[in-house]
């Protein structure tokens, strides 16, 4: 293998163009095999192989600095920077994270997994270089999809006036995670169609010098262009057109489905889920949308996460909006839709709701717009540090006017959905259960307009357990453990409302309870449990809050986390015994 | 007065152009007098008088919908929509807020006070119109300065593909709050210089139809243009060039100083402060920057808030960056500066730090970049609902790796600043005291690298009072009240660290204290106090948390708020008595 000769970027410079082409094919084969085993970002990495080789051939990393946007496309870079074992040796497949990570290599500048940040970060790198009177190239790589994010646009605007070396490689594969959305993409299309020669040029309008590479999978033309811009003394955009999913036919033809794949996908393995929180959500939406033409569903570039496939989107027609990677806009957009008489349902992953704090506060909650926000994937997990979903409760819960609900089963969830969509008083967020679907088989008839009413599921004594959302099941387990070990039945409560205290119920517990336990599937700090602790601050009630600690965990096994956070019935029982 | 004849927009249509011009002058005089009495946004409102008249003359609000960005420029709109008394009658000067407010008038669609939101909101309004098959014009007004904000750019990108009526009026006065920054502004300049004819056009590159009005203070040409675009069937940008501060010479010549003015400014009244937290900060920065060329100060478009005048900026030269209205970029930028060996100090107002949550989390804290963030104006106030500064503690405190400090006096603050700038381990935020400067006259020699060490200021018994930052003085007052009324000395503690618990100290209090009081100048929910409540949850310690409630207050008097939140020594004493 040519790859045998390449351990670090310098080794590339001993190879001929034809060897580099062979290398690209070898790398591509390894990526296909590895990702089909572990799952991961597929299309973006296949598309960027040649460009990565050319970048490392021309520029002198780590002296020259590469900053990869979202790092969905950093596998080839890892292979060329001392980490190829993670792609060659199946025993090492899990050694390296799927994102750039400075702790792995000096070739990675930042830990990155959210989109649209590379240009901003690169501006800082370039400015530090200039302050220190150093000389090196700063190169931000950003995909066309990521360009629509506000942070990318702010960064581009600022990078343009640096006045010194600053190179932005725009990796244009004519695709975001799903298809692109926005006026900007018509300009990219125009530029592709005119070989970059159109006068009206988004990048030039922002003040950039500009050059165009028609075939961004052709190593030779990439090298030629990069050599021209190396050591340039001003900001320039290098617009390269690549083929997403290149080298795997299905991925070339269905760029959305192969953006990120699950293990075995290439062998035809399918993950057909039965009834799930996704499926019941989507049935609800389709039914509702048919009857009510003002219902509209909104997301920012991740329809696949919610199971919003082509059929679903086609059925909804103009009642569906993908705003592209633009979470801030999504939030303001749904607020305005609601204030203008439409009924928006906005779906967002817990990790990405972080991109909209001020919009949640100012555009949405200050205007008290009656929207429904569905927060997916919230909970403690073994995810990469860049995709933790443990912060949404503190983030959302403490904004005035917001009603944040935590259903524990299908019937409750559907009832909350129905109420939320039809009410006109509050911005409502629902934390979609991130567990296997639970059905209690009995319709929920709660009137959720009576806010902050918790539900007693089992009346008991001494200990009351508040099991929020995903962790209601854990509450039931803890209750069983208490019964078994201490021989009394504790009270089990399903709070349902994250955003407020059921003062009447909490007050009533004082008469025959000594301990209140709160269980939440997310960060303790600033969360639901602390609110309960505060409530009981002036009383004799003991309160124990359980949830995740304030830390960025990184692919840590769930069991290990649960042990550390004492989120296990036997550990909680121990804590109770210590008090009783 | 012509204004006597105008109560609502329809009245404008009975006037001749020359009467409209007289009206503009009358309105301008009233704005000048009113703002010089109450303080407020001056330059932006003077510049937009004619455009507002023309908008209301041509379009049919409230059937047609206007969305004003940041609403720094909504005074003329208020005068023409039933609220002129607020500008004519000094007794009514405080009746209306300085921002658009739906509760005041059906002509105001949203409560807005943060920048760069109008286009996004307008896209939602237009989409709701289309879903309901209604017909009206949707008009977003946005200033050139606000265009650099990510949300504006996301909104523009999405608005371009609506395919239906959508009008964005870009009010280009060649100025943000301070001067503009970014490559985009070179394009606006080019468009102004070419009467909008340049081929390379930022707005066209985003997919908009485009027209240009050279003199945006000329009512007649504005009316002609607006009449052309009224009922247009696709998205268009109307680029109008206006004179910020028009009609008040000093404001025309010094657009930054007169963006927002204090009462009496036009009569020559000056607000010379002596030594203040601003002045000591700026002295520290200038001294430090002279010695260390890697020190760099960063802000997003509000240098005036920090006292960063021309002299200050000139002294710093390339060690100063104003990124324009682009808070997300500011955060990523400083993170990258720090990771690349520079020492960034980033100043931001509490209310605007809300615009960067994900960047704080992902770009900054996940990368653990050693920056110094100075958070200004944090605290409970009688501010407008759009500018509350009570949310920064819950927002910042619960992000992993962050160290958030709350100094209580000059010496402590300077020591923290020095430590923060020179350390290389943590992202550090400092809540700049939002009170009159307090000097204890004795150098602080604390080693702040020992995290979460609180300081006992007075040893006592029974009650321990944790007075955080601004509220340390309140803690001292409460202690005196206790001594006077209950005849014992309570313990007084200055926590200094917002982000963690001094477990050793908290543990030691258990031996001879029954009550711990926390006082924080901001939202209780998710804040410092709840963390202390949680800590004591399994113990007999009673904990009372004081701070603001989870609500958007709107120009409520501070005394009223303090009473409601029980932030007064006598009320806190009462609560203590109830427990003891």
HADDOCK unambig.tbl for C-alpha pairs under 7 A between the chains (distance, minus, plus):
assign (segid A and resid 110 and name CA) (segid B and resid 367 and name CA) 6.40 0.50 0.50
assign (segid A and resid 111 and name CA) (segid B and resid 366 and name CA) 6.98 0.50 0.50
assign (segid A and resid 111 and name CA) (segid B and resid 367 and name CA) 5.99 0.50 0.50
assign (segid A and resid 120 and name CA) (segid B and resid 329 and name CA) 5.48 0.50 0.50
assign (segid A and resid 120 and name CA) (segid B and resid 332 and name CA) 5.73 0.50 0.50
assign (segid A and resid 120 and name CA) (segid B and resid 333 and name CA) 5.61 0.50 0.50
assign (segid A and resid 121 and name CA) (segid B and resid 332 and name CA) 5.29 0.50 0.50
assign (segid A and resid 121 and name CA) (segid B and resid 333 and name CA) 5.30 0.50 0.50
assign (segid A and resid 121 and name CA) (segid B and resid 336 and name CA) 5.17 0.50 0.50
assign (segid A and resid 123 and name CA) (segid B and resid 333 and name CA) 6.29 0.50 0.50
assign (segid A and resid 124 and name CA) (segid B and resid 333 and name CA) 4.37 0.50 0.50
assign (segid A and resid 124 and name CA) (segid B and resid 334 and name CA) 6.27 0.50 0.50
assign (segid A and resid 124 and name CA) (segid B and resid 336 and name CA) 4.65 0.50 0.50
assign (segid A and resid 124 and name CA) (segid B and resid 337 and name CA) 4.58 0.50 0.50
assign (segid A and resid 125 and name CA) (segid B and resid 336 and name CA) 5.35 0.50 0.50
assign (segid A and resid 125 and name CA) (segid B and resid 337 and name CA) 5.54 0.50 0.50
assign (segid A and resid 125 and name CA) (segid B and resid 340 and name CA) 5.74 0.50 0.50
assign (segid A and resid 127 and name CA) (segid B and resid 337 and name CA) 6.90 0.50 0.50
assign (segid A and resid 128 and name CA) (segid B and resid 337 and name CA) 5.24 0.50 0.50
assign (segid A and resid 128 and name CA) (segid B and resid 340 and name CA) 5.93 0.50 0.50
assign (segid A and resid 128 and name CA) (segid B and resid 341 and name CA) 6.61 0.50 0.50
assign (segid A and resid 128 and name CA) (segid B and resid 342 and name CA) 5.49 0.50 0.50
assign (segid A and resid 131 and name CA) (segid B and resid 293 and name CA) 6.64 0.50 0.50
assign (segid A and resid 131 and name CA) (segid B and resid 294 and name CA) 5.82 0.50 0.50
assign (segid A and resid 132 and name CA) (segid B and resid 294 and name CA) 6.42 0.50 0.50
assign (segid A and resid 148 and name CA) (segid B and resid 154 and name CA) 6.07 0.50 0.50
assign (segid A and resid 149 and name CA) (segid B and resid 154 and name CA) 6.27 0.50 0.50
assign (segid A and resid 150 and name CA) (segid B and resid 150 and name CA) 3.45 0.50 0.50
assign (segid A and resid 150 and name CA) (segid B and resid 151 and name CA) 5.62 0.50 0.50
assign (segid A and resid 150 and name CA) (segid B and resid 153 and name CA) 6.16 0.50 0.50
assign (segid A and resid 150 and name CA) (segid B and resid 154 and name CA) 5.58 0.50 0.50
assign (segid A and resid 151 and name CA) (segid B and resid 150 and name CA) 5.61 0.50 0.50
assign (segid A and resid 151 and name CA) (segid B and resid 328 and name CA) 5.75 0.50 0.50
assign (segid A and resid 151 and name CA) (segid B and resid 329 and name CA) 5.77 0.50 0.50
assign (segid A and resid 153 and name CA) (segid B and resid 150 and name CA) 6.17 0.50 0.50
assign (segid A and resid 153 and name CA) (segid B and resid 153 and name CA) 6.75 0.50 0.50
assign (segid A and resid 154 and name CA) (segid B and resid 148 and name CA) 6.07 0.50 0.50
assign (segid A and resid 154 and name CA) (segid B and resid 149 and name CA) 6.27 0.50 0.50
assign (segid A and resid 154 and name CA) (segid B and resid 150 and name CA) 5.58 0.50 0.50
assign (segid A and resid 154 and name CA) (segid B and resid 326 and name CA) 5.81 0.50 0.50
assign (segid A and resid 154 and name CA) (segid B and resid 329 and name CA) 5.80 0.50 0.50
assign (segid A and resid 155 and name CA) (segid B and resid 329 and name CA) 5.63 0.50 0.50
assign (segid A and resid 157 and name CA) (segid B and resid 182 and name CA) 4.76 0.50 0.50
assign (segid A and resid 157 and name CA) (segid B and resid 183 and name CA) 5.03 0.50 0.50
assign (segid A and resid 157 and name CA) (segid B and resid 184 and name CA) 5.93 0.50 0.50
assign (segid A and resid 158 and name CA) (segid B and resid 182 and name CA) 4.64 0.50 0.50
assign (segid A and resid 158 and name CA) (segid B and resid 183 and name CA) 6.46 0.50 0.50
assign (segid A and resid 158 and name CA) (segid B and resid 323 and name CA) 6.46 0.50 0.50
assign (segid A and resid 160 and name CA) (segid B and resid 182 and name CA) 6.50 0.50 0.50
assign (segid A and resid 160 and name CA) (segid B and resid 183 and name CA) 4.99 0.50 0.50
assign (segid A and resid 161 and name CA) (segid B and resid 182 and name CA) 5.80 0.50 0.50
assign (segid A and resid 161 and name CA) (segid B and resid 183 and name CA) 5.63 0.50 0.50
assign (segid A and resid 182 and name CA) (segid B and resid 157 and name CA) 4.75 0.50 0.50
assign (segid A and resid 182 and name CA) (segid B and resid 158 and name CA) 4.64 0.50 0.50
assign (segid A and resid 182 and name CA) (segid B and resid 160 and name CA) 6.50 0.50 0.50
assign (segid A and resid 182 and name CA) (segid B and resid 161 and name CA) 5.81 0.50 0.50
assign (segid A and resid 183 and name CA) (segid B and resid 157 and name CA) 5.02 0.50 0.50
assign (segid A and resid 183 and name CA) (segid B and resid 158 and name CA) 6.46 0.50 0.50
assign (segid A and resid 183 and name CA) (segid B and resid 160 and name CA) 4.98 0.50 0.50
assign (segid A and resid 183 and name CA) (segid B and resid 161 and name CA) 5.63 0.50 0.50
assign (segid A and resid 183 and name CA) (segid B and resid 206 and name CA) 4.66 0.50 0.50
assign (segid A and resid 183 and name CA) (segid B and resid 207 and name CA) 4.69 0.50 0.50
assign (segid A and resid 184 and name CA) (segid B and resid 157 and name CA) 5.93 0.50 0.50
assign (segid A and resid 184 and name CA) (segid B and resid 205 and name CA) 6.51 0.50 0.50
assign (segid A and resid 184 and name CA) (segid B and resid 206 and name CA) 4.52 0.50 0.50
assign (segid A and resid 184 and name CA) (segid B and resid 207 and name CA) 6.58 0.50 0.50
assign (segid A and resid 186 and name CA) (segid B and resid 207 and name CA) 6.76 0.50 0.50
assign (segid A and resid 187 and name CA) (segid B and resid 205 and name CA) 5.62 0.50 0.50
assign (segid A and resid 187 and name CA) (segid B and resid 206 and name CA) 6.70 0.50 0.50
assign (segid A and resid 199 and name CA) (segid B and resid 199 and name CA) 6.00 0.50 0.50
assign (segid A and resid 199 and name CA) (segid B and resid 200 and name CA) 5.75 0.50 0.50
assign (segid A and resid 200 and name CA) (segid B and resid 199 and name CA) 5.76 0.50 0.50
assign (segid A and resid 200 and name CA) (segid B and resid 200 and name CA) 4.40 0.50 0.50
assign (segid A and resid 200 and name CA) (segid B and resid 201 and name CA) 6.14 0.50 0.50
assign (segid A and resid 200 and name CA) (segid B and resid 205 and name CA) 5.75 0.50 0.50
assign (segid A and resid 201 and name CA) (segid B and resid 200 and name CA) 6.15 0.50 0.50
assign (segid A and resid 201 and name CA) (segid B and resid 205 and name CA) 5.86 0.50 0.50
assign (segid A and resid 202 and name CA) (segid B and resid 202 and name CA) 6.09 0.50 0.50
assign (segid A and resid 202 and name CA) (segid B and resid 205 and name CA) 4.96 0.50 0.50
assign (segid A and resid 205 and name CA) (segid B and resid 184 and name CA) 6.51 0.50 0.50
assign (segid A and resid 205 and name CA) (segid B and resid 187 and name CA) 5.62 0.50 0.50
assign (segid A and resid 205 and name CA) (segid B and resid 200 and name CA) 5.76 0.50 0.50
assign (segid A and resid 205 and name CA) (segid B and resid 201 and name CA) 5.85 0.50 0.50
assign (segid A and resid 205 and name CA) (segid B and resid 202 and name CA) 4.96 0.50 0.50
assign (segid A and resid 206 and name CA) (segid B and resid 183 and name CA) 4.65 0.50 0.50
assign (segid A and resid 206 and name CA) (segid B and resid 184 and name CA) 4.52 0.50 0.50
assign (segid A and resid 206 and name CA) (segid B and resid 187 and name CA) 6.69 0.50 0.50
assign (segid A and resid 207 and name CA) (segid B and resid 183 and name CA) 4.69 0.50 0.50
assign (segid A and resid 207 and name CA) (segid B and resid 184 and name CA) 6.59 0.50 0.50
assign (segid A and resid 207 and name CA) (segid B and resid 186 and name CA) 6.77 0.50 0.50
assign (segid A and resid 293 and name CA) (segid B and resid 131 and name CA) 6.64 0.50 0.50
assign (segid A and resid 294 and name CA) (segid B and resid 131 and name CA) 5.82 0.50 0.50
assign (segid A and resid 294 and name CA) (segid B and resid 132 and name CA) 6.44 0.50 0.50
assign (segid A and resid 323 and name CA) (segid B and resid 158 and name CA) 6.46 0.50 0.50
assign (segid A and resid 326 and name CA) (segid B and resid 154 and name CA) 5.80 0.50 0.50
assign (segid A and resid 328 and name CA) (segid B and resid 151 and name CA) 5.75 0.50 0.50
assign (segid A and resid 329 and name CA) (segid B and resid 120 and name CA) 5.47 0.50 0.50
assign (segid A and resid 329 and name CA) (segid B and resid 151 and name CA) 5.77 0.50 0.50
assign (segid A and resid 329 and name CA) (segid B and resid 154 and name CA) 5.78 0.50 0.50
assign (segid A and resid 329 and name CA) (segid B and resid 155 and name CA) 5.61 0.50 0.50
assign (segid A and resid 332 and name CA) (segid B and resid 120 and name CA) 5.72 0.50 0.50
assign (segid A and resid 332 and name CA) (segid B and resid 121 and name CA) 5.28 0.50 0.50
assign (segid A and resid 333 and name CA) (segid B and resid 120 and name CA) 5.61 0.50 0.50
assign (segid A and resid 333 and name CA) (segid B and resid 121 and name CA) 5.30 0.50 0.50
assign (segid A and resid 333 and name CA) (segid B and resid 123 and name CA) 6.29 0.50 0.50
assign (segid A and resid 333 and name CA) (segid B and resid 124 and name CA) 4.38 0.50 0.50
assign (segid A and resid 334 and name CA) (segid B and resid 124 and name CA) 6.27 0.50 0.50
assign (segid A and resid 336 and name CA) (segid B and resid 121 and name CA) 5.15 0.50 0.50
assign (segid A and resid 336 and name CA) (segid B and resid 124 and name CA) 4.65 0.50 0.50
assign (segid A and resid 336 and name CA) (segid B and resid 125 and name CA) 5.35 0.50 0.50
assign (segid A and resid 337 and name CA) (segid B and resid 124 and name CA) 4.57 0.50 0.50
assign (segid A and resid 337 and name CA) (segid B and resid 125 and name CA) 5.52 0.50 0.50
assign (segid A and resid 337 and name CA) (segid B and resid 127 and name CA) 6.88 0.50 0.50
assign (segid A and resid 337 and name CA) (segid B and resid 128 and name CA) 5.24 0.50 0.50
assign (segid A and resid 340 and name CA) (segid B and resid 125 and name CA) 5.73 0.50 0.50
assign (segid A and resid 340 and name CA) (segid B and resid 128 and name CA) 5.93 0.50 0.50
assign (segid A and resid 341 and name CA) (segid B and resid 128 and name CA) 6.62 0.50 0.50
assign (segid A and resid 342 and name CA) (segid B and resid 128 and name CA) 5.49 0.50 0.50
assign (segid A and resid 354 and name CA) (segid B and resid 357 and name CA) 6.06 0.50 0.50
assign (segid A and resid 354 and name CA) (segid B and resid 358 and name CA) 4.82 0.50 0.50
assign (segid A and resid 355 and name CA) (segid B and resid 357 and name CA) 6.43 0.50 0.50
assign (segid A and resid 355 and name CA) (segid B and resid 358 and name CA) 4.84 0.50 0.50
assign (segid A and resid 357 and name CA) (segid B and resid 354 and name CA) 6.05 0.50 0.50
assign (segid A and resid 357 and name CA) (segid B and resid 355 and name CA) 6.43 0.50 0.50
assign (segid A and resid 357 and name CA) (segid B and resid 357 and name CA) 6.00 0.50 0.50
assign (segid A and resid 358 and name CA) (segid B and resid 354 and name CA) 4.83 0.50 0.50
assign (segid A and resid 358 and name CA) (segid B and resid 355 and name CA) 4.84 0.50 0.50
assign (segid A and resid 362 and name CA) (segid B and resid 386 and name CA) 6.95 0.50 0.50
assign (segid A and resid 366 and name CA) (segid B and resid 111 and name CA) 6.99 0.50 0.50
assign (segid A and resid 366 and name CA) (segid B and resid 552 and name CA) 6.98 0.50 0.50
assign (segid A and resid 367 and name CA) (segid B and resid 110 and name CA) 6.39 0.50 0.50
assign (segid A and resid 367 and name CA) (segid B and resid 111 and name CA) 6.00 0.50 0.50
assign (segid A and resid 386 and name CA) (segid B and resid 362 and name CA) 6.95 0.50 0.50
assign (segid A and resid 394 and name CA) (segid B and resid 526 and name CA) 6.60 0.50 0.50
assign (segid A and resid 398 and name CA) (segid B and resid 525 and name CA) 5.83 0.50 0.50
assign (segid A and resid 398 and name CA) (segid B and resid 526 and name CA) 6.40 0.50 0.50
assign (segid A and resid 398 and name CA) (segid B and resid 550 and name CA) 6.85 0.50 0.50
assign (segid A and resid 399 and name CA) (segid B and resid 550 and name CA) 6.90 0.50 0.50
assign (segid A and resid 400 and name CA) (segid B and resid 550 and name CA) 5.18 0.50 0.50
assign (segid A and resid 400 and name CA) (segid B and resid 551 and name CA) 4.88 0.50 0.50
assign (segid A and resid 400 and name CA) (segid B and resid 552 and name CA) 6.45 0.50 0.50
assign (segid A and resid 525 and name CA) (segid B and resid 398 and name CA) 5.85 0.50 0.50
assign (segid A and resid 525 and name CA) (segid B and resid 526 and name CA) 6.88 0.50 0.50
assign (segid A and resid 525 and name CA) (segid B and resid 531 and name CA) 6.79 0.50 0.50
assign (segid A and resid 526 and name CA) (segid B and resid 394 and name CA) 6.59 0.50 0.50
assign (segid A and resid 526 and name CA) (segid B and resid 398 and name CA) 6.39 0.50 0.50
assign (segid A and resid 526 and name CA) (segid B and resid 525 and name CA) 6.88 0.50 0.50
assign (segid A and resid 526 and name CA) (segid B and resid 526 and name CA) 3.50 0.50 0.50
assign (segid A and resid 526 and name CA) (segid B and resid 527 and name CA) 6.30 0.50 0.50
assign (segid A and resid 527 and name CA) (segid B and resid 526 and name CA) 6.31 0.50 0.50
assign (segid A and resid 530 and name CA) (segid B and resid 530 and name CA) 5.54 0.50 0.50
assign (segid A and resid 530 and name CA) (segid B and resid 531 and name CA) 6.70 0.50 0.50
assign (segid A and resid 530 and name CA) (segid B and resid 534 and name CA) 5.64 0.50 0.50
assign (segid A and resid 531 and name CA) (segid B and resid 525 and name CA) 6.80 0.50 0.50
assign (segid A and resid 531 and name CA) (segid B and resid 530 and name CA) 6.70 0.50 0.50
assign (segid A and resid 533 and name CA) (segid B and resid 533 and name CA) 5.68 0.50 0.50
assign (segid A and resid 533 and name CA) (segid B and resid 534 and name CA) 5.39 0.50 0.50
assign (segid A and resid 533 and name CA) (segid B and resid 537 and name CA) 6.20 0.50 0.50
assign (segid A and resid 534 and name CA) (segid B and resid 530 and name CA) 5.66 0.50 0.50
assign (segid A and resid 534 and name CA) (segid B and resid 533 and name CA) 5.40 0.50 0.50
assign (segid A and resid 537 and name CA) (segid B and resid 533 and name CA) 6.20 0.50 0.50
assign (segid A and resid 537 and name CA) (segid B and resid 542 and name CA) 5.34 0.50 0.50
assign (segid A and resid 537 and name CA) (segid B and resid 543 and name CA) 4.58 0.50 0.50
assign (segid A and resid 537 and name CA) (segid B and resid 544 and name CA) 5.91 0.50 0.50
assign (segid A and resid 538 and name CA) (segid B and resid 542 and name CA) 5.00 0.50 0.50
assign (segid A and resid 538 and name CA) (segid B and resid 543 and name CA) 5.80 0.50 0.50
assign (segid A and resid 538 and name CA) (segid B and resid 544 and name CA) 6.32 0.50 0.50
assign (segid A and resid 539 and name CA) (segid B and resid 542 and name CA) 6.67 0.50 0.50
assign (segid A and resid 540 and name CA) (segid B and resid 540 and name CA) 6.72 0.50 0.50
assign (segid A and resid 542 and name CA) (segid B and resid 537 and name CA) 5.35 0.50 0.50
assign (segid A and resid 542 and name CA) (segid B and resid 538 and name CA) 5.00 0.50 0.50
assign (segid A and resid 542 and name CA) (segid B and resid 539 and name CA) 6.67 0.50 0.50
assign (segid A and resid 543 and name CA) (segid B and resid 537 and name CA) 4.58 0.50 0.50
assign (segid A and resid 543 and name CA) (segid B and resid 538 and name CA) 5.79 0.50 0.50
assign (segid A and resid 544 and name CA) (segid B and resid 537 and name CA) 5.89 0.50 0.50
assign (segid A and resid 544 and name CA) (segid B and resid 538 and name CA) 6.30 0.50 0.50
assign (segid A and resid 550 and name CA) (segid B and resid 398 and name CA) 6.84 0.50 0.50
assign (segid A and resid 550 and name CA) (segid B and resid 399 and name CA) 6.88 0.50 0.50
assign (segid A and resid 550 and name CA) (segid B and resid 400 and name CA) 5.16 0.50 0.50
assign (segid A and resid 551 and name CA) (segid B and resid 400 and name CA) 4.87 0.50 0.50
assign (segid A and resid 552 and name CA) (segid B and resid 366 and name CA) 6.99 0.50 0.50
assign (segid A and resid 552 and name CA) (segid B and resid 400 and name CA) 6.45 0.50 0.50
